[in-house]
Amino acid sequence: MKANPGRVPGLPFVSPKKINMAGKSRILYVEDDETLGFITSENLERKGYDVRLSQDGESALQLFRTEHFDICLLDIMLPKLDGFTLARMIRKENDEIPILFISARSLTEDKIEGLLLGADDYIVKPFHIEELTLKIEIFLKRSRIIKTAPAENLITIGSCTLDMNLLRLDCQGTVKKLTYREAELIGFFSKNRNKLVSREQILEAVWGGNDYFSGRSLDVFISRLRKYFQDDPEVRIENRHGLGYVFEVKG
């Protein structure tokens, strides 16, 4: 039966490439469904990516520790080591690599948990390969931009310094490693400091769209940012009910 290269429903397992292919972004893709894993990997490779496919969490973690990757695509319900635990372990070793969850678990609570673990996005199965490719390119592009202009990406916010190149927030010696989305959100707020910005403006600029899940994600990230700046009396994120937020920075 011929596979449909567009809609990915959820084909036999093939050995992934073991060497990096020059000029290609490397993807660690973890999916225990052989059919889905084969179809998705094949489509991503056709689009020019170098994909390493793993079918369980333990082997994926070993791959992550021994090879270089530019982005991770993780299922949640995996044998040996579930996707949430895998993401937590990856984050302990690398705060910068983008992580996208791809799961049939569609509950908002699961999505929020994934984001709290440090994931950058969450895609629900079944999905279209074009949607996945678009999200991959967005995060890879952000990674390239952040890494190419370090001098321009140091931003002073109160007594803190945001390093967009290293994805790091330094507040009087206390350093917090950030995800791409956290850094991007802080950067957006900094550009609009002391101005009222609507939720819609934030979602369009940082998430690329305004839907229910993105809105809930924003709530999670706002809560995180408040914790990051809680010891800086010069910085405050004020919620204007029904209107949006003001990123207040004194001085």
Long-range contacts (C-beta under 8 A, 24 or more apart in sequence): 3-38, 3-39, 3-42, 4-39, 5-39, 5-42, 5-43, 5-46, 5-129, 6-128, 6-129, 6-130, 7-126, 7-128, 7-129, 8-36, 8-39, 8-40, 8-43, 8-125, 8-126, 8-127, 8-128, 8-129, 8-132, 9-36, 9-125, 9-126, 10-35, 10-36, 10-104, 10-125, 10-126, 11-35, 11-38, 11-39, 11-42, 12-38, 13-37, 13-38, 13-53, 13-55, 14-38, 14-41, 14-53, 16-41, 16-51, 16-52, 16-53, 16-54, 17-50, 17-51, 17-52, 20-50, 20-67, 20-68, 21-50, 24-48, 24-49, 24-50, 25-49, 25-50, 25-70, 25-71, 25-136, 25-140, 26-50, 26-51, 26-52, 26-67, 26-68, 26-69, 26-70, 26-71, 27-51, 27-52, 27-69, 27-70, 27-71, 27-72, 27-73, 27-136, 28-52, 28-54, 28-60, 28-63, 28-64, 28-67, 28-69, 28-71, 28-72, 28-73, 29-53, 29-54, 29-72, 29-73, 30-54, 30-55, 30-56, 30-57, 30-60, 30-72, 30-73, 30-74, 30-75, 30-78, 30-83, 30-86, 31-55, 31-73, 31-75, 31-102, 32-56, 32-75, 32-77, 32-78, 32-79, 33-75, 36-125, 40-129, 40-132, 43-129, 44-129, 44-132, 44-133, 44-136, 47-133, 49-136, 55-79, 56-80, 56-81, 57-81, 57-82, 57-83, 57-85, 57-86, 60-86, 61-86, 61-89, 61-90, 64-90, 64-93, 64-94, 65-93, 69-97, 70-97, 70-98, 70-140, 70-143, 71-97, 71-98, 71-99, 71-100, 71-136, 71-139, 71-140, 71-143, 72-97, 72-98, 72-99, 72-100, 73-100, 73-102, 73-132, 73-136, 74-99, 74-100, 74-101, 74-102, 74-119, 75-101, 75-102, 75-103, 76-101, 76-103, 76-105, 76-110, 76-114, 77-103, 77-104, 77-105, 84-113, 84-114, 84-117, 87-114, 87-117, 87-118, 87-119, 88-117, 88-118, 91-117, 91-118, 95-167, 95-177, 95-178, 95-179, 96-143, 96-167, 96-177, 96-180, 98-139, 98-140, 98-142, 98-143, 98-179, 98-180, 100-132, 100-135, 100-136, 100-139, 102-127, 102-132, 108-212, 108-213, 108-216, 111-213, 111-216, 111-217, 112-216, 112-217, 112-220, 115-217, 115-220, 115-221, 116-220, 118-179, 119-179, 120-179, 120-180, 120-181, 121-181, 122-213, 138-208, 139-180, 142-180, 142-184, 143-180, 146-180, 146-183, 155-186, 155-187, 155-190, 157-186, 157-190, 157-193, 157-229, 157-235, 157-249, 158-229, 158-232, 158-233, 158-234, 158-235, 158-249, 158-250, 158-251, 159-232, 159-234, 160-229, 160-232, 160-235, 162-186, 162-187, 162-190, 169-228, 171-228, 171-229, 171-231, 171-232, 172-231, 172-232, 174-231, 176-228, 181-206, 181-221, 182-221, 182-224, 182-225, 185-221, 185-225, 186-225, 189-225, 189-237, 189-245, 189-247, 190-247, 190-249, 192-247, 193-247, 193-248, 193-249, 194-246, 194-247, 194-248, 194-249, 195-246, 195-247, 196-240, 196-243, 196-244, 196-245, 196-246, 197-244, 197-245, 197-246, 197-247, 198-243, 198-244, 199-244, 199-245, 200-244, 201-244, 202-244, 202-245
